[in-house]
Amino acid sequence: MTVLVVTGTGTEIGKTIVTAAVAAVRPDRSVAVLKPAQTGLAPGEPGDAAEVARLAGGHVTAVELARFPEPLAPATAARRAGLPPVRPHEIADAAEKLATEHDLVLIEGAGGLLVRFDDEGATLADAARLLAAPVLVVTPAGLGTLNTAALTSEALRARGLECRGLVVGSMPAEPDLAARCNLVDLPVVTGAPLLGSVPAGAGALAPADFRARSGSWLTAELGGTRPPG
């Protein structure tokens, strides 16, 4: 069974686009993208999993377990909507089933690693632990990312979870000094390898262009051709 959990150091930092790149880079394998809790969208609107499938191609299956209309943390959004929250065992069960039918299952979280899915404090980390799945951490490029990336990697280690590596979710075309230095410093402060860097605006590319370029953004660990480091 191959399951990879994709989390981030925060929200709106490129998790969905990184997930799409990982899904797109190997069109020879079947991929399922599982979004446990989609928040901030009305019924019928395309969510993150659908966006991954649109960009990555027809070999991708999009699955969403729950949807809550307000753009809040899943636990809060579920409570305010009067709907049942998503539990870690439900995420794990869905991923295990998808893994019997696909070569790779990508689980895209909501916000950061420790965002609550229910009022008991369950998080994406709990689902990763049930699955014994490695975690890919998406980070921003600029100033401040070293601290949040280090905190996320420390939280993973404290829970006995493997950090597969880091990917910068939106790298500016003309990175400033901090962004350039962070490419060197992120592996140092987290103890995890840098496995890629996705250019800013990649999600606006035509799907065919996105698929053609995705391999150049990711290292071989994720199926791409980008040199390590």
For each residue, the residues with C-beta under 8 A, 3 or more apart:
1: 96 99 100 105
2: 99 103 104 105
3: 95 96 99 104 105 106 107 131 133
4: 22 104 105 106 107 133 134 135 136 164
5: 107 109 124 127 128 131 133 134 135 136
6: 15 18 19 22 106 107 108 109 135 136 138
7: 15 109 112 113 124 135 136 137 138 152
8: 11 13 14 15 109 111 112 113 137 138 139 169
9: 13 112 137 138 139 140 145 148 149 151 152
10: 13 111 112 140 148
11: 8 110 111 112
12:
13: 8 9 10 138 139 140 169 170
14: 8 17 18 138 140 168 169 170 198
15: 6 7 8 18 19 48 108 109 138 169
16: 19 20 48 51 52 108 203
17: 14 20 21 55 169 170 198 202 203
18: 6 14 15 21 22 136 138 167 169 196 198
19: 6 15 16 22 23 33 48 52 106 108
20: 16 17 23 24 51 52 55 56 203 210 214
21: 17 18 24 25 56 167 196 198 202 210 214 217 218 224
22: 4 6 18 19 25 106 136 218 222 223
23: 19 20 31 33 52 53 56 57 60 104 106
24: 20 21 27 55 56 57 60 210 211 214
25: 21 22 214 215 218 222 223 224
26: 29 31 104 223
27: 24 57 59 211
28: 59
29: 26 59 102 103 104
30: 59 61 101 102 103 104
31: 23 26 56 59 60 61 102 103 104 105 106
32: 60 61 62 63 98 99 101 102 104 105 106
33: 19 23 49 52 53 56 60 61 62 63 105 106 108
34: 49 63 64 65 91 94 95 98 105 106 107 108
35: 38 47 48 49 62 63 64 65 107 108
36: 65 66 74 86 90 91 94 107 109 110 117 124 127
37: 65 66 67 68 74 77 78 85 86 110 117
38: 35 41 47 48 49 64 66 67 68 110
39: 67 68 69 70 71 72 73 74 77 110
40: 68 69 70 71 72 77
41: 38 45 46 47 67 69
42: 45 69
43: 67
44:
45: 41 42
46: 41 50 51 54
47: 35 38 41 50 51 64 67
48: 15 16 19 35 38 51 52 108
49: 33 34 35 38 52 53 62 63 64 108
50: 46 47 53 54 62 64
51: 16 20 46 47 48 54 55 203
52: 16 19 20 23 33 48 49 55 56 60 62 106 108
53: 23 33 49 50 56 57 60 61 62
54: 46 50 51 207
55: 17 20 24 51 52 203 205 207 210 211
56: 20 21 23 24 31 33 52 53 59 60 207 210 211 214
57: 23 24 27 53 60 207 211
58:
59: 27 28 29 30 31 56
60: 23 24 31 32 33 52 53 56 57
61: 30 31 32 33 53 98 102
62: 32 33 35 49 50 52 53
63: 32 33 34 35 49 94 98
64: 34 35 38 47 49 50 67
65: 34 35 36 37 86 90 91 94
66: 36 37 38 74 78 83 84 85 86
67: 37 38 39 41 43 47 64
68: 37 38 39 40 72 74 77 78 80 81 83
69: 39 40 41 42 77 81
70: 39 40 76 77 80 81
71: 39 40 77
72: 39 40 68 76 77 80
73: 39 76 77 110 111 115 116
74: 36 37 39 66 68 77 78 85 86 110 115 116 117 118
75: 78 79 85 115 116 117 118 119
76: 70 72 73 79 80 116
77: 37 39 40 68 69 70 71 72 73 74 80 81
78: 37 66 68 74 75 81 83 84 85 86 118
79: 75 76 82 85 119
80: 68 70 72 76 77
81: 68 69 70 77 78
82: 79
83: 66 68 78
84: 66 78
85: 37 66 74 75 78 79 117 118 119
86: 36 37 65 66 74 78 90 91 117 118
87: 90 91 117 118 122
88: 91 92 117 122 123 126 127 129 130
89: 92 93 130
90: 36 65 86 87 93 94
91: 34 36 65 86 87 88 94 95 107 124 127 130
92: 88 89 95 96 127 130 131
93: 89 90 96 97
94: 34 36 63 65 90 91 97 98
95: 3 34 91 92 98 99 105 107 127 131 133
96: 1 3 92 93 99 100 131
97: 93 94 100 101
98: 32 34 61 63 94 95 101 102 105
99: 1 2 3 32 95 96 102 105
100: 1 96 97
101: 30 32 97 98
102: 29 30 31 32 61 98 99 105
103: 2 29 30 31
104: 2 3 4 23 26 29 30 31 32
105: 1 2 3 4 31 32 33 34 95 98 99 102
106: 3 4 6 19 22 23 31 32 33 34 52
107: 3 4 5 6 34 35 36 91 95 124 127 128 133
108: 6 15 16 19 33 34 35 48 49 52
109: 5 6 7 8 15 36 112 113 115 124
110: 11 36 37 38 39 73 74 115 117 124
111: 8 10 11 73 115
112: 7 8 9 10 11 109 115 148 152
113: 7 8 109 123 124 125 135 137 152 155 156
114: 123 124 125 155
115: 73 74 75 109 110 111 112 123 124
116: 73 74 75 76 119 121 122 123
117: 36 37 74 75 85 86 87 88 110 122 123 124
118: 74 75 78 85 86 87 121 122
119: 75 79 85 116
120:
121: 116 118
122: 87 88 116 117 118 126 127
123: 88 113 114 115 116 117 126 127
124: 5 7 36 91 107 109 110 113 114 115 117 127 128
125: 113 114 128 129 135 155 156 159 161
126: 88 122 123 129 130
127: 5 36 88 91 92 95 107 122 123 124 130 131
128: 5 107 124 125 131 132 133 134 135 161
129: 88 125 126 132 159 160 161
130: 88 89 91 92 126 127
131: 3 5 92 95 96 127 128
132: 128 129
133: 3 4 5 95 107 128
134: 4 5 128 161 162 163 164
135: 4 5 6 7 113 125 128 156 161 162 163 164
136: 4 5 6 7 18 22 163 164 165 166 167 195 222
137: 7 8 9 113 149 152 153 156 163 165 166 167 190 192
138: 6 7 8 9 13 14 15 18 166 167 168 169
139: 8 9 13 145 148 149 166 167 168 169 186
140: 9 10 13 14 144 145 148 168 169 170
141: 145 168 169 170 171 172 175 179 182 197
142: 145 172 176 178 179 182
143: 178
144: 140 147 148
145: 9 139 140 141 142 148 149 182 186
146: 149 150 182 185 186 189
147: 144 150 151
148: 9 10 112 139 140 144 145 151 152
149: 9 137 139 145 146 152 153 166 186 189 190
150: 146 147 153 154 189 190
151: 9 147 148 154 155
152: 7 9 112 113 137 148 149 155 156 190
153: 137 149 150 156 157 163 189 190 191 192
154: 150 151 157 158
155: 113 114 125 151 152 158 159
156: 113 125 135 137 152 153 159 161 162 163
157: 153 154 160 161 163 191
158: 154 155
159: 125 129 155 156
160: 129 157
161: 125 128 129 134 135 156 157
162: 134 135 156
163: 134 135 136 137 153 156 157 166 190 191 192
164: 4 134 135 136 192 195 221
165: 136 137 192 193 194 195 219 221 222
166: 136 137 138 139 149 163 186 187 190 192 193 194 195
167: 18 21 136 137 138 139 194 195 196 197 198 218 222
168: 14 138 139 140 141 171 182 183 186 194 196 197 198
169: 8 13 14 15 17 18 138 139 140 141 198
170: 13 14 17 140 141 198 199 200 201 202
171: 141 168 175 179 197 198 199 200
172: 141 142 175 176 179 200
173: 199 200
174:
175: 141 171 172 179 180
176: 142 172 179 180
177: 180 181
178: 142 143 181 182
179: 141 142 171 172 175 176 182 183
180: 175 176 177 183 184
181: 177 178 184 185
182: 141 142 145 146 168 178 179 185 186
183: 168 179 180 186 194 197 229
184: 180 181 187 188
185: 146 181 182 188 189
186: 139 145 146 149 166 168 182 183 189 190 194
187: 166 184 190 191 192 193 194 229
188: 184 185
189: 146 149 150 153 185 186
190: 137 149 150 152 153 163 166 186 187
191: 153 157 163 187
192: 137 153 163 164 165 166 187
193: 165 166 187 219 221 228
194: 165 166 167 168 183 186 187 197 219 228 229
195: 136 164 165 166 167 218 219 221 222
196: 18 21 167 168 217 218 219 222 224 226
197: 141 167 168 171 183 194 217 226
198: 14 17 18 21 167 168 169 170 171 202 217
199: 170 171 173 202 217
200: 170 171 172 173
201: 170 204 205
202: 17 21 170 198 199 205 210 213 217
203: 16 17 20 51 55 210
204: 201
205: 55 201 202 209 210 213
206: 209 210
207: 54 55 56 57 210 211
208: 211 212
209: 205 206 212 213
210: 20 21 24 55 56 202 203 205 206 207 213 214
211: 24 27 55 56 57 207 208 214
212: 208 209
213: 202 205 209 210 216 217
214: 20 21 24 25 56 210 211 217 218 224
215: 25 218 223 224 225 226
216: 213 224 225 226
217: 21 196 197 198 199 202 213 214 224 226
218: 21 22 25 167 195 196 214 215 221 222 223 224 225 226
219: 165 193 194 195 196 222 224 226 227 228
220: 223 224 225 228
221: 164 165 193 195 218
222: 22 25 136 165 167 195 196 218 219
223: 22 25 26 215 218 220
224: 21 25 196 214 215 216 217 218 219 220
225: 215 216 218 220
226: 196 197 215 216 217 218 219
227: 219
228: 193 194 219 220
229: 183 187 194
